[in-house]
Structures are given as structure tokens and as C-alpha cells.
Amino acid sequence: MRHPLRILLVLLPLVTSGCTGLLWRNTDWVDKPAANPDLRLFQVERQKDLLVVYDEYSERTKSIHARAYLLYKNQSRVEQNQRPHFENLRMALGLPVVPVFQEPMPANTNTLPKFCAIASTNTESFMVYSNNQMVSSHDLPMYSDPVGMAERTALSPVAVTVDTVLVAGIIYFVVIAPDNRCWPNQ
């Protein structure tokens, strides 16, 4: 082994930025409310819950999809940045609509319906009002994309194999080949 420093210098970039590193670096894809989430709420009286319908943006697919979930049933999941259990959008058909207003709140709160919601200007949260009193405040879901994680996990063995082959090839050409006189004369 004539040039251990040269080997170290060549291997260092591969170890820190090989295929495996590239696969897992900066790929925490998030699903979050779209810039304009088009928030809609519906009363689900039989479950004493609200159906929240909104537009979600996927960083992985760079697309917007309508989503629906039961607010109180999924409250703890949303608070923990976990994916809520989504419902079929058709669930909203025939349900009573809960009016949604945008901030700032109307100056005269006496004009508000008995039951309504106020969407924040940051588009990621809303407040539920009953009888002109705020009942609760909620954030729309924001969570790591589970499919992105599955894809990265599935591709990891391939990336590790490629990294291993690259490292072995560099070791061969830097350490073994020069000692076997297979290296071109300088």
C-alpha cells in the first residue's frame, strides 16, 4: 500500500456523498396544505364531528389533491404531525355545510351564523365558533410523505451496492493494480 493518503482522499467524498447519502439527503417530502387550501367544513352529526375538506400539496409529486378527514377523530394525529385517516370526498355529499370565513373576523360578530369557522390568513389553521364564541383552534395536517419513505427504503440496498462497487473499484485501481503492474506507466 504505497499511497494511503491518496486512498483516503479519494474515498472521503464517496463516503460522505455516495448514492446512499444522496438518496437520503434532503428528501424529507412533506404533504401540507396548498397555498390556497380551499377549506370547507361539514357537520357529521351522527359522529358529533366535523368533516374537513381541503386541498393538499405533495412535495414528492408536486401536485395538489383534495383531502377529507374527520376533525376530532384525527385531532391527536394532526397535532403530532402524523397523517390523518382520510375519508372519501363523497362523504361530504348531503352533509350540512359549516360556513367558513377568512380572517380578519367580521367586525360585527353578531352577524356570524350560530356555527361557523374562521380560516387564518396563514392558510394552515382555522378556528371553530359556536354562538359567537371560539370553541377550538385547529391546524390543517402537515406530515411526512409515507410513500417517499417506502421508496427510499426500497432503493437503499441498490444504493449501498453501488457505493460498495465504487469503493471496491477505487481500492483496486489505487492500491492493488499499481502493485500488480497493471497500472499504466507514468
Secondary structure, 3 states (H helix, E strand, C coil): CCCHHHHHHHHHHHHHHCHHHHHHCCCCCEEEECCCCCCEEEEEHHHCEEEEEEEEEECCCCEEEEEEEECCCCHHHHHCCCCCCECCHHHHCCCCEECEEECCCCCCHHHCCCEEEEECCCCCEEEEEECCEEEEEEECCCEECHHHHHHHHHHHHHHHHHHHHHHHHHHHHHHHHHHCCCCCCC
